[in-house]
């Protein structure tokens, strides 16, 4: 039989036979001040944020004693009382905190604005957050003191999600929640995986340029239309997002976003408060909005406090339920799917000392609740057996010559007994058990409430594929090779591993000379891996090549030069290299600046070069005319220069450019002054050659 009921204006399906588990609160900590956030770092610590800017932690499975982790009181606006919604509001730890030591906080600064910042824990003491390590990721101006949101969490995709309130006052007077160019009243998603300050925007965000070519919506926005998502969370198993949004006048609401959502939902505020019209001026039709799965009427409720989906191992009866409460009525509720496309919400009773501000989840999936007065309790379920899931890492079996690791749910308050073929395995008393023997396995977990026996898991010996073979399509590889080389495995479809391996290719670029082991293995249909086939890829060094014995400057009629090269057997290249390939002829090169290179390839086909830069002047080495015979003015010159001769003998005058081309030729000149114009020539180096009575003079000219 099914019963349907209307709760606070929303329709719920409730299975009549569903029993409400008896929930109690087990106090595990106290003495904190104005608690806003509970968080875990993936270990046995539970971190507590105090509104005034102090982060503390304690170990709930060890004892209540707490330690200060970090104090940023000087950065955080001082809240004026319990009703002041400002202060240190959020804390979350990087998924890789154990190695990168990063964590993130959300606080209202002394200017009254939201700051999301990254900090790091001390390199020498993981129990200390370093205040001086702050890097500002995001700052958002807050127009009023209330509705700041504050919850920040990493999603299963590794991105940082930020819940932003609508900016405050009442009724969202500036319509920030529906304003797509404002970050207020939104759920944001950013990428903080980089090493610098600030953040980047994931390309898959729903309103990036590819999805929003007209740029109508800020790229950081993941979802629209929330009022004050004070506490929200992800289901650690499914990735579903549960958003508890504080209401205005009539209702509190719980919004549900499935884990496979691509984002972009509009949850309706200020157009709708839960499922009730609030201010629909300028709003779209109802089909454009996503309405909540749970609504709570005001009085006695006043401010919903969102919690977590229970994924712990102590209480099977509530596994998969989402827990939440309200600051004013103190009733702890749970919501879960009814199996027929609807939702069931049950009340676990009112707890008279309420003012619950936040929930938290430890590294084992257990759920905690905190009062503003500083009391922290763990949710406990009376008479509920623990969970006893059983799984195996990798294939369901033991691959030949290997082992299998069996697992069950982990919690420090559970004890474990493992069985093989209905016989207790001596010493197997942890949440994991590694075996090399086939058989039928099970585990019994025991808590203070009772015991739970897992299903039986049959572990067989599984065949391993035969050792494959593999080759590389190129054997002689040089260290300057910039392209990848195909790797071929038999049978195909296996996996290559090793330095330089990129999928089914080996890329030697930037690796340097040396020997690089590569392995290839295949995985059978049963999940077992073959023994790896290993081989070495050798990257050969480039030969050391030298070129010497050439002068930096020659005249056109200088004698042939024989460079000294090493190792022998290479090739000399460049202007002026004789056909014998071993000498340099300045006259053959011509006047100008030249490069002569020597290239040598070794037996592996690896080649290297050395080079020399050589200037060949138009000067000749015969008996020269000197400055006693003629002079030049000006030099350097701009357009023209003048040659003044000391006698009237017949002269031949030639001006060469830098590459040996004659650009002025004057034969049989017998005057005392000769004016040469290079007006049409580019600036640079030129050479003047004067021949007189079998003697030659050469002068370098500079045109500016």
C-alpha positions, 0 to 999 in steps of 0.5 A: 500500500502507498500513502501520498501526502502533501508536505509544505505544498510539495507532493511526496511519495511515501512507502507505508512499510518504511520504518523510521530509524531511531536517531540519536546524537553522540556528543564527540566535541565541545568548547568551540565558538560559533561553528560554521563548518565541519570538514575532513582532510581524508584522515582521522581529523575533523576540522572545525571552523569558527565564525571569528576566523579560527580553524581547529581540529580534533580526532573524534575516534580518539577524544575531544581534545582540539588543536588550533590549525590556523588563525586568520582572525585579522583577515576576517570581519568580526561578527557582531553576534550569533545572527551576524552571517559574516565571518569564516564560512567555509573550508575544504581540502584539496583532493590531493591534500596529502601530497600538495598540502593545499586547502581552501577557505571562504570568508568575509573580509574586513571590507565586507566582501567574499574571499575564496583563498588558498592556503597550504599546510606547513611542510614540516607539520601537517597540523599547522596551516600557514597564514602567510601562504594565502593566495586569493582565488576569487573576491566577490563584492557583497552589497549587504551583510547577509546571504553570503552563502559560504560553503565550498567543496570539491566535486568528484570532477576535481573542480572547486564549487562555491555556493553564493547567496543573493547578496542579502537584504530581503527579496533579492531587491537587485535581482542578483540571482537571475542576473547572469552577469552577477556571481551572486545567487549562483553555484560556481565552478572553477579550476584551482589546479594551477600553481599561480594565484587566481583560477581558470574556468573549466571548458565544460562549464555550461556558459563558456563561450562554446555553450554561450556564444553571446556571452550572456552568462558569466563563465564561472556560473554552474547553476542559477537562481539560489537565495542563500545556499548556506550548506550543501554537499555532494554524495560521495558515492554518486556525485549528486549535489544536494543544495539546501537553500534558505527561504524567504517568507514561506518555505525552506527548500532542498534542491537535487542535482544528479551527478551526471548533470552538465550544469546550467540549472535555474532553481528559480529564486527570486521568481519562485520561493521553492515551488511558490511564486514570489516575484515573477516580474520579468520571469520565464515560464515554470518549465524553465526552472528546477523546483526542489524535491523537499520544501519545509513550511516556515514556522517553526522552520526558519533557516534550513541547514543542509547535510550529507548523504550517509555513506558510512559503514556503521549504520546500514539502515540509513545508508544512502539517506540525505540528512538535514535540519533547520536552525529553528525547529531542531528536527533532523530529517532524512530524504531518500529515493522511494524506488518509484521515481519519487522521494520519501522524507522522514522526521527523526524527531526534534532535538530541543537544544537546536540552533544547528548551523552545519553538518560534516562528514568524516573520512569514513563517511560518518555524519556529524552535526554542530550547534552554534554553541560549540557542541559537535555530535555524531549521528547514531542510529539505534539498533542498526546493524553495520554494513558489510560490503565485500569487494575485491581489487581488480579481477574477481579472482586470483590471477595465476602467480598473484594475489587478490585483495578483499575489502569491506567497509572501513571504520575505526569503531568496527571489528572484522573477522574474515572467513574462507570456506566457512572457517575463520582466517587466523589474524584476518581482522582488518578491513582488507585481506590479501590472499593467494588461495582460491576459496569462498570468502566472507567477512563479518563486521561488528559494531556496538549495535550488532554484526553483519555478515557479507555475501559470499565471494568465490575466488578462483584461480584465473588464467593469465594471458601468454607473455606478448612480444613487442618491437619499435619501428625504428632502431637507430634513434638520435637524441635530436629526433623530434618525432615519435616512433610507433610501438608495435605489440603482439597481440594488439590492444595491450598497454605500453609503459615506460619513460617516453611512452605516449600511448602506442608511441615512443617520443624521444624528444627532450629525453636525452641520450641513454637507455630507456626500458619499455614494457608491454603487457596485455589484459585478458577478458578476466582482468588478469594481466600477462607478464610484461614483455620488456625491451630497451630503447636506446637513444644515441648521442650526437657525435662530437664535431669540431672545425678549426684552422680557418682565420676570421678574415681573408683577402680575395687572393689569399692562399687556399686554407685547409681546415682541421676537422674531427672526426674525419670522414665528414663533409665540408660545406659552404661558399669557397669550399673546393670540389675536393671538399677539404679546402677553402678558397677565398677567391671562390667564395668571393668578398663578403661574410660566409659560413663554412660548416663541417657535418659528420654522421656516425655509424648510427646515422646521428649527425652533428655540425660545427661551423665558422664565420669568415669575412672575405675582403676585396683586398689583394695580397700583391704589392699594394698602393698605400695612402701615399698614392691616394686618400679617401674622404669622407669615410664613412660617407652617406651618398658620395665620397672623393678619391684624391690621387697624388700623381696623374698616372692612369688608374683603374678604379673598381668599387665592389659590394660585400658579396664581390659584385662590381658596382662602379668600374672606371678604367684609365682614369688619369685625373687627380680627383674622382667622385664616386656616388653610391646614392642608390646603394644600400648602407653597408660595407663596400671595397675600393680597388685601385690598380696603377702600374701593376700595383693594387690598393684596397680600402674598406668603405662604409656607407651610412 
